Amino acid sequence: MAHVSTGPRTGSGGTVGVQPDPDRTELGRAFRERVYGVEVVLETITDADRALLVDDVYEQFGPALPWYERRKHDDQIDEIWRERVERTLEWAVLFDLLERTADGYRIA
């Protein structure tokens, strides 16, 4: 059985290392830079003249799907990637990059 430590972490100097709560703006920046497809999703919403539903965004996102994902998921590609686009939209709302309205998603 593995041992799980519940005590405080200590740095190299023996002091307790406390990490501050992550900054939402910094998390949003990292989300944009490091998560595949985020920029495509945000550009799609930015270029729209109205709020967009998940299906609208997915339709525009489709050409950005990597070939290896199409090959890997074959007949489930739409189901899997539509869900990923929806999660991306929700994370973007959490990071204040988008806002969710009754009509869909739009730039915050």
Secondary structure, 3 states (H helix, E strand, C coil): CCCCCCCCCECCCCCECCCCCCCHHHHHHHHHHHCCCHHHHHHHHHHCCCCECHHHHHHHHHHHCCHHHHHHHHHHHHHHHHHHHHHHHHHHHHCCCEEEECCEEEEC
